[in-house]
Amino acid sequence: MAVPAPMSDQVTVLLQMFDEACRERLNWVGDQPCPQPGGWPGWAGVACVEDGSAVAAINLRDLRLTGTLPPLSNLSSLVTLALSGNSLNGSLPAAFPQTLANLDLSSNLFTGAFPAALAAAPNVFSIDLSHNALAGTLPDRWSAPRLHSFSVGDNSLRGTIPAELLALGRLSSVYLFSNYLHGDLPPVPGLMDQISAFVVYGNELTGGVSRGYGESRSLRRLMLDTNKFSGVLPPFGNTESGVGQLAYVTLDKNDWTCPLPSNVNDTAWIDKSDTTCTGADLPLWLWLAAGFGLFVLAALLLCLLRQRRRRRRGANRRGENAAPLFTGPAVGKSPAGPSITRQSSQLTAASRPHTPCGSVVVDGYAPPDDPTVNLFSGSTSRLFFHESTFSDINEQQPDGSRTPKNTTISKYHG
């Protein structure tokens, strides 16, 4: 054991803990905090080692004390520091005595980071820093071999749950509730045989829950509600294999996948309020039937698409084989010469001969059958023209050739 610091140095640390008004209320006077032979009772809330040479414990709970914690290195024999339920503020000390076993600073106003030194404290048995305003993350590396109880609930901690914390061999209770922790739960070592309470409600944890949490031989309190967990829940309390001592479980306000374990609904120690799941517990044959139905529907749609394509192709072929309606040159300019011009007809209404319906009068002459001017292919019935003179109209010659000729068309309806 380390040699204790002089009593005067220890007294200096104690006096720095609290404001002057608090010290007066505690009746901390004189320079001897430890009881002495002859009737001196020592300071309130302070306990010392047997020979009175060093402070061993400070226990001042729920006294509305104010102040800050100074460095505690001179309290080299300190075993217990219990100051919960006060109004202490500021950051926590960066270092703690190696002898410290019990630390309870809960329900104060402490801010700042979690002291990394506590993750490697060789003799610490319990740590309770809950109900403060601590921020930052928990250390990733843990080597506190005697740690039994750990509580940092109701702070503002972020980051993930350290796997090495849960792997500590003597850890029995873990309280991480009401923080901003995220990520998946660490894998459970074995059947998590040593942990009896695992309370992580009110965080932002995701992923699923492994079977080890439900089949632990020692776990009695499991509170997972108000997170972002998903997936299928494992069975809880596997009584058939003789394991499972769970006494209280909360699962609500998550995104579980159906089906829920059967004992969620028929076990009294599981809080069933707002415990719901998404998805459906459908039998295999129904999934197969749904898949076959989708296959048939896809095949029918494919057949309809192919039939539609065939119809389009057939329509395109018929359109290509059909003769054009007008075999003459395009309106505007002919392939070989001047543009089409419009001029008034030289025929008067009285001189226009009567022609059969659908006939075309060319230069005052229109054969009743088989007109020599082939203006259109196909039927020429129901044609409507204005009196105009067209150039470059292909006129069929006796030898079968066609030559352009200015032609006046007088018939304008059929």
C-alpha positions as CSV (number, residue, x, y, z in Angstrom):
1,M,0.0,0.0,0.0
2,A,1.2,3.5,-0.9
3,V,2.5,5.7,1.9
4,P,-0.3,8.2,2.7
5,A,0.3,11.9,2.1
6,P,0.7,14.1,5.1
7,M,-2.6,14.9,6.8
8,S,-2.2,18.6,6.0
9,D,-2.3,17.8,2.3
10,Q,-5.3,15.6,2.7
11,V,-7.1,18.4,4.6
12,T,-6.4,20.8,1.8
13,V,-8.1,18.5,-0.7
14,L,-11.2,18.1,1.5
15,L,-11.5,21.9,2.0
16,Q,-11.4,22.4,-1.8
17,M,-14.4,20.1,-2.4
18,F,-17.1,22.4,-1.0
19,D,-17.9,26.0,-0.8
20,E,-17.3,27.8,2.5
21,A,-21.0,27.9,3.4
22,C,-21.2,24.1,3.0
23,R,-18.1,23.6,5.1
24,E,-19.6,25.6,7.9
25,R,-22.8,23.7,7.7
26,L,-20.9,20.5,8.0
27,N,-18.9,21.9,10.9
28,W,-15.6,21.2,9.2
29,V,-13.3,23.1,11.5
30,G,-9.8,22.5,12.7
31,D,-7.1,20.6,10.9
32,Q,-7.9,17.1,12.0
33,P,-10.7,15.3,10.0
34,C,-10.2,12.0,11.6
35,P,-11.5,11.0,15.0
36,Q,-8.9,11.2,17.8
37,P,-8.5,9.6,21.2
38,G,-9.9,11.8,23.9
39,G,-13.3,12.4,22.3
40,W,-12.6,14.3,19.1
41,P,-15.3,13.0,16.7
42,G,-13.6,14.2,13.5
43,W,-15.4,15.7,10.5
44,A,-18.9,14.8,9.5
45,G,-19.1,12.3,6.7
46,V,-15.3,11.5,6.8
47,A,-14.0,8.1,7.9
48,C,-10.3,7.3,8.3
49,V,-8.0,4.3,8.5
50,E,-7.7,2.5,11.8
51,D,-4.7,4.5,13.0
52,G,-6.2,7.8,11.9
53,S,-3.4,8.7,9.6
54,A,-5.4,8.9,6.3
55,V,-8.9,9.5,5.0
56,A,-10.5,6.3,3.8
57,A,-14.1,7.3,3.0
58,I,-16.2,10.4,2.3
59,N,-19.9,9.8,2.5
60,L,-22.0,13.0,2.1
61,R,-25.2,12.1,0.2
62,D,-28.2,14.3,-0.4
63,L,-27.0,17.3,1.4
64,R,-27.4,19.9,-1.4
65,L,-23.7,20.6,-1.3
66,T,-22.1,22.8,-3.9
67,G,-18.6,23.0,-5.2
68,T,-16.2,21.2,-7.5
69,L,-13.9,18.2,-7.1
70,P,-10.2,19.0,-6.9
71,P,-7.5,16.4,-7.9
72,L,-7.7,13.5,-5.5
73,S,-4.2,12.2,-5.7
74,N,-3.3,13.2,-2.2
75,L,-6.1,11.1,-0.8
76,S,-4.0,8.0,-1.5
77,S,-5.9,5.8,0.9
78,L,-9.4,6.7,-0.2
79,V,-11.6,3.7,-0.7
80,T,-15.1,5.2,-0.9
81,L,-16.3,8.5,-2.4
82,A,-20.0,8.9,-2.2
83,L,-21.4,12.4,-2.9
84,S,-24.6,11.6,-4.8
85,G,-27.7,13.8,-4.6
86,N,-25.8,17.2,-4.4
87,S,-25.2,20.1,-6.7
88,L,-21.5,19.6,-7.5
89,N,-20.4,20.8,-10.9
90,G,-17.5,21.1,-13.2
91,S,-15.4,18.3,-14.7
92,L,-14.5,15.1,-13.0
93,P,-10.9,14.6,-11.9
94,A,-8.6,13.0,-14.5
95,A,-7.1,10.6,-12.0
96,F,-8.4,8.8,-8.9
97,P,-6.5,7.0,-6.1
98,Q,-5.5,3.5,-6.9
99,T,-7.2,2.3,-3.7
100,L,-10.6,3.6,-4.8
101,A,-13.3,0.8,-4.8
102,N,-16.6,2.6,-4.6
103,L,-17.4,5.8,-6.6
104,D,-20.9,7.3,-6.4
105,L,-21.2,10.8,-7.9
106,S,-24.7,10.3,-9.3
107,S,-27.4,13.0,-9.4
108,N,-25.1,16.0,-9.5
109,L,-24.3,18.5,-12.2
110,F,-21.0,17.2,-13.5
111,T,-20.0,17.9,-17.1
112,G,-17.1,17.0,-19.4
113,A,-15.8,13.6,-20.4
114,F,-15.9,10.3,-18.7
115,P,-12.5,9.8,-17.0
116,A,-10.5,7.3,-18.9
117,A,-8.5,6.4,-15.8
118,L,-11.6,4.7,-14.3
119,A,-11.5,2.1,-17.2
120,A,-8.2,0.9,-15.8
121,A,-8.7,1.3,-12.1
122,P,-7.3,-1.8,-10.5
123,N,-9.5,-2.0,-7.4
124,V,-12.7,-0.2,-8.4
125,F,-15.8,-2.3,-7.6
126,S,-18.7,0.0,-8.5
127,I,-19.0,3.2,-10.6
128,D,-22.1,5.3,-10.6
129,L,-22.1,8.5,-12.5
130,S,-25.7,8.5,-13.6
131,H,-27.9,11.5,-13.8
132,N,-25.3,14.1,-14.7
133,A,-24.4,15.9,-17.9
134,L,-21.3,13.9,-19.0
135,A,-20.6,14.0,-22.7
136,G,-18.2,12.4,-25.1
137,T,-17.7,8.6,-25.5
138,L,-16.8,5.7,-23.2
139,P,-13.3,4.4,-23.5
140,D,-12.8,1.5,-25.9
141,R,-10.1,-0.2,-23.7
142,W,-11.2,-1.7,-20.4
143,S,-9.0,-3.5,-17.8
144,A,-10.8,-3.1,-14.5
145,P,-10.7,-6.6,-13.2
146,R,-12.8,-6.1,-10.1
147,L,-15.5,-3.9,-11.6
148,H,-18.9,-5.3,-10.6
149,S,-21.4,-2.5,-11.2
150,F,-21.3,0.2,-13.8
151,S,-23.9,3.0,-14.3
152,V,-23.7,6.0,-16.5
153,G,-27.4,6.3,-17.3
154,D,-29.1,9.7,-18.0
155,N,-26.1,11.6,-19.4
156,S,-25.3,12.8,-22.9
157,L,-22.8,10.1,-23.9
158,R,-22.4,9.1,-27.5
159,G,-20.6,6.5,-29.5
160,T,-20.9,2.7,-29.2
161,I,-21.0,0.3,-26.3
162,P,-17.5,-1.0,-25.7
163,A,-17.2,-4.7,-26.2
164,E,-14.4,-4.9,-23.7
165,L,-16.7,-3.5,-21.0
166,L,-19.1,-6.3,-21.3
167,A,-16.3,-8.8,-21.4
168,L,-15.0,-7.9,-17.9
169,G,-15.1,-11.1,-15.9
170,R,-16.8,-9.8,-12.8
171,L,-19.2,-7.3,-14.3
172,S,-22.7,-7.9,-13.0
173,S,-24.9,-4.9,-13.8
174,V,-24.7,-2.4,-16.7
175,Y,-26.8,0.7,-16.8
176,L,-26.4,2.8,-20.0
177,F,-30.0,4.1,-20.3
178,S,-31.0,7.5,-21.6
179,N,-27.9,8.5,-23.6
180,Y,-27.2,8.9,-27.3
181,L,-25.4,5.6,-27.8
182,H,-25.7,4.1,-31.2
183,G,-24.5,1.0,-33.2
184,D,-25.1,-2.7,-32.6
185,L,-25.0,-4.5,-29.3
186,P,-21.6,-6.1,-28.7
187,P,-21.5,-9.9,-29.2
188,V,-22.2,-11.7,-26.0
189,P,-19.2,-13.7,-24.6
190,G,-20.5,-17.2,-24.0
191,L,-23.9,-17.1,-22.4
192,M,-23.2,-13.8,-20.6
193,D,-23.2,-15.8,-17.4
194,Q,-22.0,-13.0,-15.1
195,I,-24.4,-10.1,-16.0
196,S,-27.6,-9.9,-14.1
197,A,-28.9,-6.5,-15.3
198,F,-28.4,-5.0,-18.8
199,V,-30.4,-1.7,-19.1
200,V,-29.9,0.3,-22.3
201,Y,-33.3,1.8,-23.0
202,G,-33.6,5.3,-24.4
203,N,-30.7,5.3,-26.8
204,E,-30.2,5.0,-30.6
205,L,-29.0,1.4,-30.7
206,T,-29.6,-0.6,-33.9
207,G,-29.3,-4.1,-35.3
208,G,-30.6,-7.3,-33.7
209,V,-30.3,-9.1,-30.4
210,S,-28.3,-12.3,-30.2
211,R,-29.6,-15.4,-28.5
212,G,-27.1,-15.0,-25.7
213,Y,-29.1,-12.1,-24.2
214,G,-32.2,-14.2,-24.0
215,E,-30.5,-17.4,-22.8
216,S,-28.1,-16.0,-20.3
217,R,-27.9,-18.1,-17.1
218,S,-27.7,-15.0,-14.9
219,L,-29.5,-12.2,-16.7
220,R,-32.6,-11.1,-14.8
221,R,-33.3,-7.6,-16.0
222,L,-33.1,-6.8,-19.7
223,M,-34.4,-3.4,-20.8
224,L,-34.1,-2.7,-24.6
225,D,-37.1,-0.4,-25.2
226,T,-37.0,2.9,-27.0
227,N,-34.2,2.2,-29.4
228,K,-33.9,1.4,-33.1
229,F,-33.5,-2.4,-32.8
230,S,-34.8,-4.5,-35.7
231,G,-34.8,-8.2,-36.8
232,V,-36.2,-11.2,-35.1
233,L,-36.1,-11.4,-31.3
234,P,-34.5,-14.5,-29.8
235,P,-36.4,-16.7,-27.3
236,F,-36.2,-15.4,-23.8
237,G,-35.8,-17.7,-20.8
238,N,-35.1,-21.1,-22.4
239,T,-36.7,-23.2,-19.7
240,E,-36.4,-26.4,-21.7
241,S,-32.6,-26.3,-21.5
242,G,-32.6,-25.2,-17.9
243,V,-31.2,-21.7,-18.6
244,G,-32.8,-18.3,-18.4
245,Q,-33.5,-16.5,-15.1
246,L,-35.0,-13.4,-16.7
247,A,-37.4,-11.6,-14.3
248,Y,-38.2,-8.4,-16.3
249,V,-37.9,-7.5,-20.0
250,T,-38.9,-4.4,-21.9
251,L,-38.9,-4.5,-25.7
252,D,-41.4,-1.8,-26.9
253,K,-40.7,1.2,-29.2
254,N,-38.4,-0.7,-31.6
255,D,-38.8,-2.2,-35.1
256,W,-38.9,-5.9,-34.5
257,T,-39.7,-8.4,-37.2
258,C,-42.5,-10.9,-36.8
259,P,-43.0,-13.4,-35.3
260,L,-42.3,-12.4,-31.7
261,P,-41.2,-15.1,-29.3
262,S,-44.1,-17.0,-28.0
263,N,-43.4,-16.1,-24.4
264,V,-43.6,-12.4,-25.2
265,N,-47.4,-12.8,-25.0
266,D,-47.7,-15.5,-22.4
267,T,-45.1,-14.5,-19.8
268,A,-45.9,-12.1,-17.1
269,W,-42.4,-10.8,-16.6
270,I,-42.2,-9.4,-20.1
271,D,-43.6,-5.8,-20.4
272,K,-45.9,-6.1,-23.4
273,S,-47.0,-2.5,-23.7
274,D,-46.4,-1.1,-27.2
275,T,-44.4,-4.2,-28.1
276,T,-45.2,-4.7,-31.8
277,C,-43.6,-6.1,-34.9
278,T,-43.7,-5.6,-38.7
279,G,-43.9,-8.2,-41.4
280,A,-46.1,-11.3,-41.5
281,D,-45.6,-14.9,-40.3
282,L,-46.7,-16.6,-43.5
283,P,-46.4,-20.3,-44.1
284,L,-44.0,-21.5,-46.8
285,W,-46.8,-22.8,-49.2
286,L,-48.3,-19.3,-49.3
287,W,-44.9,-17.7,-50.2
288,L,-44.6,-20.3,-53.0
289,A,-48.1,-19.7,-54.3
290,A,-47.4,-15.9,-54.3
291,G,-44.2,-16.5,-56.3
292,F,-46.0,-18.7,-58.8
293,G,-48.7,-16.1,-59.3
294,L,-46.1,-13.4,-60.0
295,F,-44.5,-15.7,-62.6
296,V,-47.7,-16.3,-64.4
297,L,-48.6,-12.6,-64.4
298,A,-45.1,-11.8,-65.8
299,A,-45.6,-14.4,-68.6
300,L,-49.0,-13.0,-69.6
301,L,-47.6,-9.5,-69.8
302,L,-44.7,-10.7,-72.0
303,C,-47.2,-12.4,-74.4
304,L,-49.3,-9.3,-74.7
305,L,-46.2,-7.2,-75.4
306,R,-45.1,-9.6,-78.2
307,Q,-48.6,-9.7,-79.7
308,R,-48.6,-5.9,-79.8
309,R,-45.2,-5.8,-81.5
310,R,-46.5,-8.2,-84.2
311,R,-49.5,-6.0,-84.9
312,R,-47.3,-3.0,-85.3
313,R,-45.0,-4.8,-87.7
314,G,-47.9,-5.9,-89.8
315,A,-49.3,-2.4,-90.0
316,N,-45.9,-1.1,-91.0
317,R,-45.7,-3.7,-93.8
318,R,-49.1,-2.8,-95.2
319,G,-48.2,0.9,-95.2
320,E,-45.1,0.2,-97.2
321,N,-46.9,-1.9,-99.8
322,A,-49.7,0.7,-100.4
323,A,-49.3,2.9,-103.4
324,P,-48.8,6.7,-102.7
325,L,-51.9,8.8,-103.2
326,F,-50.2,11.4,-105.4
327,T,-47.6,10.3,-107.9
328,G,-46.7,13.7,-109.2
329,P,-44.0,16.0,-107.9
330,A,-44.3,17.5,-104.4
331,V,-46.0,20.8,-104.1
332,G,-43.6,23.7,-104.1
333,K,-40.8,22.7,-106.5
334,S,-40.7,19.8,-109.1
335,P,-37.6,17.6,-109.3
336,A,-36.6,19.1,-112.6
337,G,-37.8,22.7,-112.8
338,P,-39.8,25.6,-111.7
339,S,-42.2,25.8,-108.9
340,I,-45.9,25.4,-109.3
341,T,-47.8,28.6,-110.0
342,R,-51.4,29.4,-109.7
343,Q,-53.3,31.3,-112.4
344,S,-56.9,31.9,-113.2
345,S,-58.6,29.5,-115.6
346,Q,-59.1,30.5,-119.2
347,L,-62.4,28.6,-119.3
348,T,-65.5,30.3,-118.4
349,A,-68.3,28.7,-116.5
350,A,-70.4,28.5,-119.6
351,S,-67.6,26.8,-121.6
352,R,-66.9,24.1,-118.9
353,P,-68.2,20.8,-120.3
354,H,-70.1,18.5,-118.1
355,T,-68.1,15.6,-117.0
356,P,-69.0,12.5,-115.0
357,C,-68.5,12.5,-111.3
358,G,-64.9,11.9,-110.5
359,S,-63.6,12.8,-114.1
360,V,-60.8,15.3,-114.7
361,V,-61.0,17.8,-117.4
362,V,-57.5,18.5,-118.9
363,D,-57.4,21.5,-121.4
364,G,-61.2,21.2,-121.9
365,Y,-61.1,17.5,-122.7
366,A,-61.9,14.7,-120.4
367,P,-62.3,11.1,-121.6
368,P,-65.2,9.4,-119.9
369,D,-63.0,6.4,-119.1
370,D,-59.3,5.9,-118.6
371,P,-58.1,9.5,-118.5
372,T,-54.7,10.0,-120.3
373,V,-53.4,12.2,-117.5
374,N,-52.5,10.1,-114.6
375,L,-52.5,12.5,-111.7
376,F,-53.2,10.0,-108.9
377,S,-52.9,6.3,-108.4
378,G,-55.9,4.4,-107.1
379,S,-59.4,5.8,-107.1
380,T,-60.0,9.3,-108.3
381,S,-63.5,9.7,-107.0
382,R,-64.6,12.4,-104.7
383,L,-61.7,14.8,-105.7
384,F,-61.9,18.5,-105.1
385,F,-59.8,21.0,-107.1
386,H,-59.8,24.7,-107.7
387,E,-59.2,26.0,-111.2
388,S,-55.4,26.1,-111.5
389,T,-52.7,25.7,-113.9
390,F,-50.0,23.2,-112.8
391,S,-46.6,22.7,-114.4
392,D,-44.6,19.6,-114.4
393,I,-47.7,17.3,-114.4
394,N,-46.6,13.9,-115.8
395,E,-48.6,13.3,-119.0
396,Q,-48.7,9.7,-120.2
397,Q,-47.6,9.5,-123.9
398,P,-48.7,6.8,-126.3
399,D,-45.4,5.0,-126.0
400,G,-45.8,4.9,-122.3
401,S,-43.3,7.7,-121.3
402,R,-44.3,10.7,-119.2
403,T,-43.4,14.3,-120.0
404,P,-44.1,17.4,-118.0
405,K,-46.7,19.7,-119.4
406,N,-48.6,22.7,-118.2
407,T,-52.1,21.6,-117.6
408,T,-55.2,23.5,-116.6
409,I,-57.5,21.5,-114.4
410,S,-61.1,22.8,-114.6
411,K,-63.0,20.1,-112.7
412,Y,-62.8,20.8,-109.1
413,H,-65.1,18.4,-107.5
414,G,-66.4,15.0,-108.0
